[in-house]
Amino acid sequence: MNRLINVGFGNVVNSSKIVSIISPDAAPVKRMVQTAKDTGMAIDATCGRRTKAVIVTDSGHLILSSLLPDTITGRVNQHYDENQDLISNKHIQ
């Protein structure tokens, strides 16, 4: 089941499409973001705020978020924890 994860300011991402969530501070990531912007593969979900996380999707798009990577990771992990609980409960019954 697909679940939408809030990445800030009402913007959501399909959690099953996320490959990685990385910090934008390293030079290689900055180059990757600039290349994505130049080729139209970057989606800016920061609403004018500072980029604190870069979400890489399975389609190669980069989603820029103003939330910290830990915050987004927690939301994704919460989704998978909930799914594991549902699966476990189905096997018990």
N, C-alpha and C positions, 0 to 999 in steps of 0.2 A: 504494500500500500504506500502510495506517495504522500508525503507530508510537506507542507510549505513552512519554511523557517523564516522568521522575521529577521532581516538584516539591517533594520533601522528605518525610521521614518515611514513606516507602512509598506516598505518594499519587502517582498518575499521571494525566496528561492526554493525550488523543488529539491528537497534534501537528497533524493536519490541521484541527482545529477552532479553533486559536489564531489570533486576529486581531492581537493586540498584547500586548506585555509591557512594563509601565510601572512607574515608581517611584511609591510612594504618598505622596511628600512634598509635592507641589503641592496647593494648596487645592481646585482643581477635581476632582482625583482623589479627595481625601478626601470631597468631597460626593458624588461618583459612588459610592464605596464605601458611604457611609452610606445612600444611596438604595437601593442593591442589597440591603443588609442589611434595610432596612425592608420591601422588597417580596419578600424571599425569593429573590433572584437572586444572592446571595453564597454562595460555598462557601469555608469557612475551612479551609485545609489547613496552618495554622501550628502546630497542636498546642500552642497557648498561648504561642507565641513572638511576637516583634515581626514585624509584616508588613513585608517588604522589597521585595516585588514583587506587582503586581496583573496577573493574566492575564485578558485580555478574550477571550471566545469568540464564535464566530459566532452563537450562540443568545442572546447578550446577558448570559450569566452572567459573574460576576467570580469568579475563583479567587484567594484570598489565599495567598501563599506566604512562608515565612521565608527562602527563598533569594534571593540577589541577582539582579536582572534579567540581569546579564551571565552568571551561571552557567546560568540557564535558557536564555538565548539561545544559549549555546555548545552546550548539549545539543540544542537544536532544529536548529542549523546543522550539527552533527555528523551528525544523522539525514539531512538533505538532502544533505550531502556524500557520505555512504555511498550514497544512492540515485543520485546523479549518477555515481558510480563504477560502479555496477551497470549503469546504462543505457549508459554509455560502453563497458563491456566487452562488452555484448550486440551493440553496433553493430560492434565490431572483429571479432568471431568470425564 
